[in-house]
Amino acid sequence: MTDVAIAAAPNSVLTEDMLGRFLTRSSEYDRENKFFFEDLEEFKEAGYLKLAVPKELGGGGLNLAEMSKETGRLGKYAPATALALNMHVYWTGIAADLWRSGDKSLEWLLHKAIDGEIFAAGHAESGNDMPLLLSTTNAEPVEGGYKFTGKKSFGSLSPVWTWMGLHGMDTSDPENPKIVHAFLPRDSKGLKVVENWDVLGMRATQSHGTELDGVFVPTETIARVVPIGATGIDHFVIATFAWALFGFANIYYGMAERAIEMTVESLQKRKSLALTRSYAYHPDYQHELAEMVIEFEGIGPHIEKIAEDWSNGVDYGAEWGLKIVAAKYRAVEGAWKIIDTALELAGGFGIFKASGLEQLWRDGRLGRIHPASGAVTREFVAKTALGINPDEQPRWG
């Protein structure tokens, strides 16, 4: 296995030297539960945070398929760094897709990104497994905009973000509730970052909680007001799913590639008193490695094809949601199988931090937690395939 599996995109700014430094720092960030400040400075200098911004506005002009490859390459070496930056990247990518389609409503965001602003995502909420489509955060309509009150989880880039894209629910008309998608600056009155990030994996993301107490957002930075549920999936919402989930998918795909490479190297070197040659010649270990490689070979073509279709404007209509969540689900589930098997084949040394695999295993487990969850994915895919309204509640008996 080589870097050929995840090739560099056009206009790539990720050099092998950079990726090597990110890998070296990754274990330190993880061990100390520390944000990747040193990495971030390199990304800023290289222009990584502007790659998805259209060239006409001063960016790199990468589309979803191209940017996903960059995200995957970074995920192979520094998954937590890649995951956090994906939040910023997907906002710029969404705004760029809208801009290219003729919708200039988020052009201001692209200019902000060129000026060095960093965008975070405020979608995760406790008790809400349908992010974007529902919300526990209240969006109260007031003169000139909305006031947001609620709690957001997983605020990646918490130490450095300057703008947060978020959503809330406007229930002022109980018969016609709406989801309000908005952006607010870090210095907004009533906003508080709660430093509570002490978790199993992806520790360098520093995804602290965010509390909103009547935070005012003016109409100028309200991106969309749409119906709740699947009815409200417009171009902005489906683009959010596409850019976010293909970022997730490629990060874990990159991690799976690294797990295989580590396993191959380990089996070629690992010896036992009971064997005359290395574990590379052990039939059962060969079998397990083959299963890892076969699983890996199926992930790449799937996520690449759907990302390319999105970037090329293929019209799947209402099936776009199915295509996106299915590809993400396939990638993270397959990657977890690969990474978990890698730890099993590594032997006792694999659980030591010095192995590098222990951290990869903890980070890899989190892929299945990212939305959409397995349960939500299967429900959405099945309902779409059956022609059932995704908003329809399940009934038994």
Protein Blocks (a to p, Z undefined) as FASTA:
>chain_A
ZZklmccdehiabdfklmmmmmmmmmmmmmnopaffklmmmmmmnommmmmpcfklopno
pafklmmmmmmmmmmmmmmlmmmmmmmmmmmmmmmmmmmnopaklmmmmmmmmnopacdd
dfbcghiabghjacfbdcdddehiacdddddehiehklmpcbdcdddddfkbmmlccddd
ddddfklghiacddfbdcfbhmlnopacdddehiacdfklcfbdcdehjklmcfklmmmm
mmmmmmmmmmmmmmmmmmmmmmmmmmmmpccfkbcbdfklgmklmmmmmmmmmmmmmmmm
mmmmmmmmmmnopaekjmlmmmmmmmmmmmmmmmmmmmmmmmmmnommlmpmklommmmm
mmmmmmmmpccdfklmmmmmmmmmnopafklccdeZZ
